[in-house]
Amino acid sequence: MGELLSSVLQYLNTSLTLMDDISADESTFLISLYTSLFTMESFFHPLEAGQFCAEWLRSQYIRELLEWRMVDIMDSWKEGLLQGVFQRDEMVGWLRKLFQDNDVRARNIIEIQRGYS
């Protein structure tokens, strides 16, 4: 079951990473899709799903990115919570696909690229 779930999550994660833009409606749909997939965690109890599903942690964070405001993402980045999961260029990609092009997004992208943590 872990391999199957990991394959599904890896496909979903990779597909989203390749997208240029994710609208608010698409984010809402994707949040519920991830949430539905996360109910499979019950198959792994009493052990943790992450022990059997390599994409588990990354998928949890991607689901959060889809839901969070930019300030939440930047706070989590600065606190180091996302840096073990995403590289700088990946995080920049998420900001670009999730938020409209404006001065705030541009400043945050520069901040990530410069390595602020």
C-alpha positions as CSV (number, residue, x, y, z in Angstrom):
1,M,0.0,0.0,0.0
2,G,2.8,2.4,0.8
3,E,4.4,2.0,-2.6
4,L,1.0,2.6,-4.3
5,L,0.3,5.7,-2.3
6,S,3.9,7.0,-2.8
7,S,3.5,6.5,-6.6
8,V,0.2,8.5,-6.7
9,L,1.6,11.3,-4.5
10,Q,4.8,11.4,-6.5
11,Y,2.9,11.8,-9.7
12,L,0.7,14.5,-8.2
13,N,3.6,16.3,-6.7
14,T,5.7,16.2,-9.9
15,S,2.7,17.3,-12.0
16,L,2.1,20.3,-9.7
17,T,5.8,21.2,-9.7
18,L,5.7,21.4,-13.5
19,M,2.7,23.7,-13.6
20,D,3.2,27.5,-14.3
21,D,0.1,28.7,-12.5
22,I,-2.4,27.2,-10.0
23,S,-5.6,29.2,-9.6
24,A,-7.5,29.6,-6.3
25,D,-10.2,27.2,-7.5
26,E,-7.6,24.6,-8.5
27,S,-5.9,25.0,-5.1
28,T,-9.2,24.3,-3.4
29,F,-9.7,21.2,-5.4
30,L,-6.1,20.0,-4.9
31,I,-6.3,20.6,-1.1
32,S,-9.3,18.3,-1.0
33,L,-7.6,15.7,-3.2
34,Y,-4.6,15.6,-0.9
35,T,-6.8,15.5,2.2
36,S,-8.6,12.5,0.7
37,L,-5.3,10.7,-0.1
38,F,-4.1,11.4,3.5
39,T,-7.0,9.5,4.9
40,M,-5.1,6.4,3.7
41,E,-2.8,7.0,6.7
42,S,-5.2,4.8,8.7
43,F,-3.8,1.8,6.7
44,F,-0.4,2.2,8.4
45,H,-1.4,2.6,12.0
46,P,0.2,2.1,14.5
47,L,3.2,2.9,12.4
48,E,3.7,6.2,10.6
49,A,2.7,6.5,6.9
50,G,6.0,8.1,6.2
51,Q,7.8,4.9,6.9
52,F,6.1,3.2,4.0
53,C,5.4,6.2,1.7
54,A,8.5,8.1,0.6
55,E,6.4,11.1,-0.7
56,W,4.4,11.5,2.5
57,L,6.2,14.4,4.1
58,R,6.7,16.4,0.9
59,S,3.0,15.9,0.0
60,Q,1.9,17.2,3.5
61,Y,3.9,20.3,2.9
62,I,2.7,20.8,-0.7
63,R,-0.9,20.6,0.6
64,E,0.0,23.3,3.1
65,L,1.5,25.5,0.4
66,L,-1.7,25.3,-1.5
67,E,-3.6,26.6,1.5
68,W,-1.3,29.1,3.1
69,R,-1.0,32.8,2.5
70,M,2.3,34.1,1.2
71,V,3.1,35.4,4.7
72,D,2.7,31.9,6.2
73,I,4.9,30.4,3.5
74,M,7.6,33.0,4.1
75,D,7.5,32.7,7.9
76,S,7.8,28.9,7.5
77,W,10.7,29.3,5.1
78,K,12.5,31.8,7.4
79,E,12.0,29.4,10.4
80,G,13.6,26.6,8.3
81,L,10.5,24.4,8.3
82,L,10.4,24.2,4.5
83,Q,14.1,24.3,3.7
84,G,14.6,20.6,4.4
85,V,11.8,19.7,1.9
86,F,12.2,22.3,-0.9
87,Q,15.3,23.8,-2.5
88,R,15.4,27.5,-3.1
89,D,14.5,27.3,-6.8
90,E,11.5,25.0,-5.9
91,M,10.2,27.5,-3.4
92,V,10.5,30.3,-5.8
93,G,8.5,28.2,-8.3
94,W,5.8,27.7,-5.8
95,L,5.5,31.4,-5.1
96,R,5.3,32.1,-8.8
97,K,2.6,29.5,-9.5
98,L,0.5,30.3,-6.4
99,F,0.6,34.1,-6.2
100,Q,0.0,36.9,-8.7
101,D,3.0,38.9,-9.9
102,N,3.4,41.9,-7.7
103,D,6.0,43.7,-5.6
104,V,5.5,41.6,-2.5
105,R,6.0,38.4,-4.4
106,A,9.1,39.8,-6.2
107,R,10.6,40.8,-2.9
108,N,10.0,37.4,-1.3
109,I,11.5,35.7,-4.3
110,I,14.6,37.8,-4.1
111,E,14.8,37.0,-0.3
112,I,14.6,33.3,-1.0
113,Q,17.1,33.4,-3.8
114,R,19.6,35.4,-1.7
115,G,19.5,32.6,0.9
116,Y,17.8,34.4,3.8
117,S,16.8,31.8,6.4
